[in-house]
Amino acid sequence: MMRNEYLYANLLFYCGFSPKLYIIFGSFLSNLVIKEINQVVKLQSYSKIRSRSEPGPPLARGTRLGKYYLDTQLGEGGSCEVWKAKDCVEGIWVALKIPQVINGERNNHALLREVRLVSRLRHPHIMPVKNADIIHGYAVLATELSVRTLDDCSKPMSVRRILSIITQVLDGLAYAHRHRFVHCDVTPGNIFLFPNGRAALGDFGIGLHLKGRMKTIDDFGTPGYVAPEQAYGKPTYRSDCFALALVLYEYITGYLPRWPFHWPPRGHKRLRERTNLAMVRFLKEALAVDPSKRFANAEQMLLALRQAIPKRLQAKLALKSSRGKKPDWRKMRRKAFIEKYSRVFSTAFKCVDCGEPISESMLICPWCGSGRNRYDKRSEFDYICQDCHRGVLPEWRFCPWHYGPGFKVPSSNRSRGVRYHTHCRYCGGKLMRFMRYCPWCHRKVRKPWRVKPLPEICGRCGWSVDSTFWNYCPWCKQCLI
């Protein structure tokens, strides 16, 4: 391809000529040039649809967007409007979130960003994404339709009721924090309530996914529910905890604390009358102006809240949660797994992300695929390998779970009560199930571990697995479903 032909083709495109006119110049443009131009056209068209689109016809009751019929506008805020809509395929009502018209255009970028964030979070107390699509230039996000938001409820609220709501929201927020997401806009309007007493946190529109160092953002959240450091564009997990503490204080006392957040704020007397000293100390710590004096994340805050709940309310909250509750299929599945495999695996460990039973010999959690589990403080062995954070015995010369340097001074005494299952084919040393390397000669265990009653074989590594319970192979990280 000649350089002049390439420059001439690009000049035609950027000057506004229709792609159809390229046929006229086919006598001297090569097929490679035409292919390159068509690719540029597709990429630019795709980018235009994703980021900004023409406003299109105005939205009104009865308007159809794909499989959705718009019924009632529920509200608007930020850069989106929310509609109650009927899903004509599934026959259910949903909440439909659509970007607003700003300066003659609908900015789809913010909504598509929220979709990418929330689609990674699966938790009963986080509003899930039912469907996301681009229909006639509109970016559309469909979620479950709630009865109301916490902002629609009167203040102050029953202490038992608000504690139940905040506990559920903290549970969902802790899950988001474990996956390195900061919500940045925890307000009563973003806490959705359902008929069965369930509460869920939604609207991750300005949420932040932390990777490495903290980022600076320009969206400050809803005025009145913003932590001091977030007002300067540097939100952290502690900022979400601060905002949720403001919500709890407001719905217990009827007063929302204001800047500069001096303690005690307005309504402190009512707080002491309706709760106890433990709850007062809890809110004082959660509302500290200095972020370093607050709870580090929602998980720590949830544990502290459960300890601070008055005893007279703890029984009522437990009674309400158990009344008419359907059997938890996860607990039933976990119980069945432990009964079947308790002799094969040690079930004393639980995954830090999903809470399901795991073994120290596993590379990842076979239930959720998490690789963040560590055994430094809970190993069943006497010593810990500093490289893989798994337990080892003092007489072993090498770590059997990963390939690394040997230990300096292995003990000559053999540990008692240790059960081995086979021998190394090279040195004859004893091996436990699922060891990857011989702890005596450091040779790799070549023969796949086939252990009963595990019924299946992984197609990648050849080791025993059970896809009835597991989603991933814990030995080679292969997806089983």
N, C-alpha and C positions, 0 to 999 in steps of 0.2 A: 504494500500500500504506500502510495506516494504521500509525502508530508503535505503538499499543497492541496491534494484532494481531501485529506482529513480536515484541514483548517477550513476549507470552503464549505464542507458539510456542516461543521459546527456553526459557522457563520450563518448559514441558512436557518438553522434551528433557532438560535438565540435571537435572530432578527424577527421571529414571529411567523415564518413560513409554515404552512401546514405540512405534516409529515407526508401527505399524499404527493406533494410536489417533488419528493425525492425520486419518484419514478421517472420524471422528465429528465433528470440528470443521470439516469442509469447507464447511459452510454459511456460515462467516464468515471462513475463511482463504483468501486468494487463491492462485492457482496459483504465483505468484512466491514466496510464503512457503514452500510445500511444496517447491519446487525448491531453495530455499536450505537447508532443513532436510536434505533428502536428500543434498545436497553435503557438509554438515557430517558426516553419518553416515558417508559413504564415506571422507572424509579421516581421521576419527578411527579407523575400522576399519583403514585402510591403515597409519596410524602405529603402531597397536597391534601389527600383525603384524610390522612391520619392526623395532621396538625390543624388545619383550618379548612372550613367548607363554607359554601354559600348558605345564607340563613334558611333558604327554602320556604315553603308555605308556613304561615303561622300555626302554632299548635293550638288546638281547641278541642273541646269535648266531641267525641265521635271520630277524631282523626285516627287513621290506621297507620301504624309503623310496623311493617312486617307482619308478625303474628299478634301484635298488640293493638287493642282498641283503647284509646285514652278516655278516661271517665271523668276524673276530678283532679284539679291541681291541688296537691297537698301543701305545697310551700315552695319557697325559693330562698337561696342564700349562697354566698360565695360566688361561684361562676356557673351554678347549675340550678335547674328547677326540677321538682319531684312531682310525678303524676301517679295517681292510682289508675292502673290499667288492667285489662282483662287479657289473659293469655288464651287465645282462641284454640290453641292446639291442646294444651293440658287442661283447659277449663278452670283455671285458678286465677285469683287476683294477686297482682304483684305491685311492688313499688318501682316505678321507672324513673331513672335519673338521666336527664338530658342537659347538655350544655346550653347556657343562655346566649342570646344574641348580644354581642358586645362590638360596637363600632361596625355594625353591618355584617358581622361574621360570627359563626359559632366556633369557639375554640375547643376542639376535641382533645387537645393534648393533655389537659389536666385530668379529664375523666379516664382516658386510656391509661394514664400513669397510675391512677387509683386502682384500676382493674388489675394491672400487673402486680401491684403490691398485695391486694387482698386475696388474689387467686392463690397465693402461696400459703395462706393461713387457713387452717381447717380446725375450727373449735366451736363448740355449742354456744359460747358466749361472745362470738364475733360474727357479725352479719356476713353471711356467705354470698358469693356471686352465683346467682342462678343462671344468668346468661349475659353475654356481652357481645355486641355486634355494632356494625356501622350500617345504618339503614337510610337510604336516600340522603346521604351526607350527614345524618345525625349519628353521633356516637351514643349508644344506648346501653345503660347498665340496669339490669333487672335484679332485684333482691326480694327477699321475703317481706310480706306486708305485715307490719306490726299494728297493734291496736292504738298505741300512742307513744309519745316519747316522755321522758321524765320531765321535760320542760312544760308539758301539758298538765302536770299534776300540781296540786296546791301545796303551798309551803306555810308552816312546817309540816312534815309528814310523820306518820307513825314511825317511831324509832325502830321497831321490829321490821317494818316494811323497807325502810331505806337501808338498813343494815343488810337485809337479804339482797337488795339490788346491788349495792356497792360490793358485796362479797363476790357476786357473780361477775360483775364487770372487772374486778381485780383479777379474777381467775383467767378471764380472756386476755386482759392486758399483760398478765405474767407470761402467757403463752406467746404473745407478740414480742415481748422483751427477750424471751429466750431465743427467738429467731431474729434478734437484732433489729426490730422495728420500733420506732418511736412514733406515737400517734400524733402528737403536737396539737390536738384540738379536742381534748376530753371535756365535754360540756354536757349539761342536761339535755340539750337538743340532739346530741349524738348517742344517747343511751335509749335504746328502743325496748319497749315493754310488750309482752305477749300474754294471751289469756291464761296460760297455764302457770303464770308466775315467773316465767323465764325472762331474763334481761340480757341484752346483747349490745356490744359496742360496735358502732358503725362509723361511716364517713371517714375513711383514711385519705381524704383528698389531699391534704398537705403533709401526710406522713413522711417519715424519713427512714430509709434503710441504711443502717450504719455499717460501713466496711472500713475497718482500720480506724483512722483518726476521725474525730468529730468534724462534721461539716457545718457551714454557716448557711442559713436559709433566710429568705426574705418574707415568708408568710408567717405571721406572728400568732395565728390562732384567733379565738373569739375574745374580744375585750372583756375583762373581768375574770377570766379563767386562765390567765397566762402567768407562768412563773417568771420571776425577775430575769433569770438568765436567758429565757426564751425570748423576752422582749428585745434582747440585744442580738437575737438571731443565732443563738447557740443552745438549742434544746438538747436535753439528755433524758434518760429514763426517769431521773428524779423530777423532771419537769412534768411528766405525766402523773406521777404520784402527787405532786403539789396540786395540780388541777383537780384531781379526783378528791383530794382532801377538802378543797374548797367546796365542791359539790356536796360532800357529806356534811360539812359544817352548816352549809346553807339550808339543807333540808331537815336538819335536826333543830336548828335555832330559828330559822326564818330570816336570817341575816347573812349576806354575802360579805366576807372580809374584804377590805379594800387596801390599796397601797397606802402606806409603806408596810402593811402587814405586821404592825406591832402587836405583841401579845400582852394581855388578853384582848381580843377584838370585841366588837359589839355583839351582844347576845351571849357572852360568856356565862352569865348567871343562869340563863335558861339551859345552857349546855350541861352545867353541873346538876341542875334539878332533874333533867331527863335521862342522864346517863350516870356514870360513875367516875372516880378519879383516874382509873386506868384508861378510860376513853379520852379523858381530858389530856392526859400525858401523851397518848397516841396522836391526837390531833395537833398538839403543840409541836411534836417532833416532825410530823408530816408537813406542817406549815412553816417550818423554819425558813427564814430568808436566805441563809447560807446553805447552798446545795449540799455541802459536805456533811451537814448535820441532819439531813433527811435520810429516808430509806433509799438504799442504792437502786432498787428496782421494785416492780410490782409484786414479785414473789416474796420478798422480805416484808413488804407492807401488808400483804395478805396474812402472813403468819402472825404478825404483830396485832392485826385487827382481830383475828380469831381469839387471841389471848385477852384482848381488851373488852370484848363483848360482855356485858353484864350476865351473871349466871342465870338470872331470872328469864333472860331472853334466849340463852343458848339452848335450853330445853325446847322452847317454842319453835325456834328455827329448825332444830333437828326433827321435831315432830312434824312440822309442815313439809320438810323435804322428803320424809319417808311416807307420808300419807298418800295412798293411791299411786305410788310410784311404780312404774313398770320395771320388770327385771332388767338389769344392766347386762347387755349381751357381752360387753367387754370383760366384765367380771366372770361371767359364765365361761367365756372362752379361756380366760386366764386360769380358772380353776381346773378346767378340763386338761389344759396343757400341763399344769403342775402334777396332776394325778397320773398322767401318762408318762412324763419324762423326768420325774423327780429323781429317779435312780441314775439317769444318764447325765443330767446337768445339775449344777448347784443353782437353786432358784432363790438364793439369798439376795441377789442383786437385781435392781430395777433400772431401766433406762432413764436417764435424766430428762429425756424429752417426752416419751410416751408412757413411761411408768410400767412397761411390760417386763416380764422376767428375762434376764440375759445371763450369760455365762462369761467367766473371765477369759476363756479361750477364744471368744468370738472377736473378729475384727471390727464388725459393726453390729448395730442392733438389727436383728432379722425382722422386726416388726415395722420399724419406721425408717431404717437405713441410717440412723444417726451414728456418727463416729466420734462423738464428744464424751463418751463414757470413760471415766478414769477409776482406778482401783487403789489409789495410794492409801486411802484411809479405811478401806473396807475389804481388803484382800483376805482370802482364807489362808494364804501362805505367810511365812514368817518375815520375808524380805521383799523389797520392791525393786524391780528393774527401773533404772532411772531413764531409760530410753523409751520404753513402751508403756510404762506405768502399770504393769501387771505383776502379780506376785510370783516369786521364785523361792525355792528351797535352798538352805545354806550349803548343801552338798553338791548342788549343780554347778558345773563349770561354765555353762553358757545358758543364755535365756532361750527357752524352747518356743517362745511365742513370736520372736522376730530374729532376724539375722543381725547380730551385733558383736561387739568385742566381749571376750570372756571376763569372768570375775577374778579378781586378784587372788584372794585367799579362800578357795572353797573349803568347807569343813569336811573333815574325814568321818565325822559321825553321821549316820543315817537317821533321818527323822522317822519317828514312830507313827504308826497309824496311817501311813501313806499307801494308797492303793494304785498299783500300776496294772496295765492291761495287756501289754505286749513287749517285745524286745526289738532293739535296733538291729537291722540286718547287717550293719557294718561292724559295730563294736560289741554288740550283745547287751548293751545297757537297757535298763527298763524304761518304758515309755508310758505316759498317760494318754488317754483319749484326746484326740484333736491337737496333739503337739505338732508343730510345723517343723521343728528342728530337734535333733537329739541333744539333750542337755549335757551329754558326756563327751561326744566326739564332734558335735556341731554339724553333722551331716544333715542334709535335708531329708525329711521323711517322704519318700517317693510314692509309697503305696497309699492310695486314697483311703480315708477312714470310712469304712462301711459299718455302721453301728445300728443294731436293732434296739428298739422297734421303729426307728425312723424309716418311713416307707419308700422314700424317693431318693434319686441320685441327681445331684446337680449336673447339668449338661456341660458346664464349663470346667469345674475342678474335679468332679467325680466323687465328692464327699456326700455323706448322707444329709438329707434335708427333709422338711415336711411343709409343703406349700399349703396344707390345710390351715396351718397357723401362721406361717411366715410369709412375708412379701419379698424378702431378700435372702440370698445365701449368706450366712454369717461368716463363711470361710473365704469367699472370693469376691463378695459384693455384687454378685450377679442378681438381676431382678428375676424373680420366679413367676411373676404374674403378667 
